Amino acid sequence: MFGRRKPTLREAGDEALLDLIYQVKDKWRSAQKTQANVRGLDQTLEMESEIQQAKFEFLYRQARQRKVASDAVSREVASRNALR
């Protein structure tokens, strides 16, 4: 009621972006697990994993540009970069 601030359009967009990042991250991990568990490595599984990774990296760059990267997403990228 009184004293509550109405969320701005930017804040709503930032939340939607973070939600999308988490969804893509989950799909990427799922594709990686599937790729690791399948015996004969199928090219479509490999491509699916690469597509999800590219989507995640794009969305992460957008979040960094907007300065909304959350701690969980930042930790994911930091751990992935440490493995390289």
C-alpha positions as CSV (number, residue, x, y, z in Angstrom):
1,M,0.0,0.0,0.0
2,F,1.6,3.2,1.2
3,G,5.4,3.4,1.1
4,R,5.8,0.5,-1.4
5,R,7.6,1.3,-4.5
6,K,6.2,0.1,-7.8
7,P,8.7,-2.0,-9.7
8,T,10.0,-0.3,-12.8
9,L,10.0,-1.7,-16.2
10,R,13.8,-2.2,-16.1
11,E,13.6,-4.2,-12.9
12,A,10.9,-6.4,-14.3
13,G,13.0,-6.9,-17.4
14,D,16.1,-7.7,-15.3
15,E,14.1,-10.3,-13.4
16,A,12.8,-11.9,-16.6
17,L,16.4,-12.0,-17.9
18,L,17.7,-13.7,-14.8
19,D,14.8,-16.3,-15.0
20,L,15.7,-17.0,-18.6
21,I,19.4,-17.4,-17.8
22,Y,18.5,-19.9,-15.1
23,Q,16.3,-21.9,-17.5
24,V,18.9,-22.0,-20.2
25,K,21.6,-23.0,-17.6
26,D,19.4,-25.9,-16.5
27,K,18.9,-27.0,-20.2
28,W,22.6,-26.7,-20.8
29,R,23.4,-28.9,-17.7
30,S,20.8,-31.4,-18.8
31,A,22.3,-31.6,-22.3
32,Q,25.8,-32.0,-20.8
33,K,24.6,-34.9,-18.6
34,T,22.8,-36.6,-21.5
35,Q,25.9,-36.2,-23.6
36,A,28.0,-37.8,-20.9
37,N,25.7,-40.7,-20.3
38,V,25.1,-41.7,-23.9
39,R,27.6,-44.3,-25.3
40,G,27.9,-43.6,-29.0
41,L,28.3,-39.9,-29.1
42,D,25.7,-38.5,-31.3
43,Q,26.3,-35.3,-33.3
44,T,22.9,-33.9,-32.5
45,L,23.5,-34.3,-28.7
46,E,26.8,-32.5,-29.1
47,M,25.2,-29.7,-31.1
48,E,22.4,-29.3,-28.6
49,S,24.9,-28.9,-25.8
50,E,26.9,-26.3,-27.8
51,I,23.7,-24.4,-28.7
52,Q,22.6,-24.2,-25.0
53,Q,26.1,-23.1,-24.0
54,A,26.0,-20.3,-26.7
55,K,22.6,-19.2,-25.5
56,F,23.8,-19.1,-21.9
57,E,26.9,-17.1,-22.8
58,F,24.9,-14.6,-24.8
59,L,22.4,-14.1,-22.0
60,Y,25.1,-13.8,-19.5
61,R,26.8,-11.1,-21.5
62,Q,23.5,-9.2,-21.8
63,A,23.1,-9.4,-18.0
64,R,26.6,-8.2,-17.5
65,Q,26.0,-5.3,-19.8
66,R,22.9,-4.4,-17.9
67,K,24.7,-5.0,-14.6
68,V,22.2,-7.5,-13.2
69,A,24.2,-10.7,-13.0
70,S,23.3,-12.5,-9.8
71,D,25.8,-14.3,-7.6
72,A,24.7,-17.8,-8.7
73,V,25.2,-17.0,-12.4
74,S,28.5,-15.3,-11.7
75,R,29.7,-18.3,-9.7
76,E,28.7,-20.6,-12.6
77,V,30.8,-18.6,-15.1
78,A,33.7,-18.4,-12.7
79,S,33.8,-22.1,-12.1
80,R,33.5,-22.8,-15.8
81,N,36.4,-20.4,-16.6
82,A,38.5,-22.1,-13.9
83,L,38.2,-25.4,-15.8
84,R,39.5,-24.0,-19.1
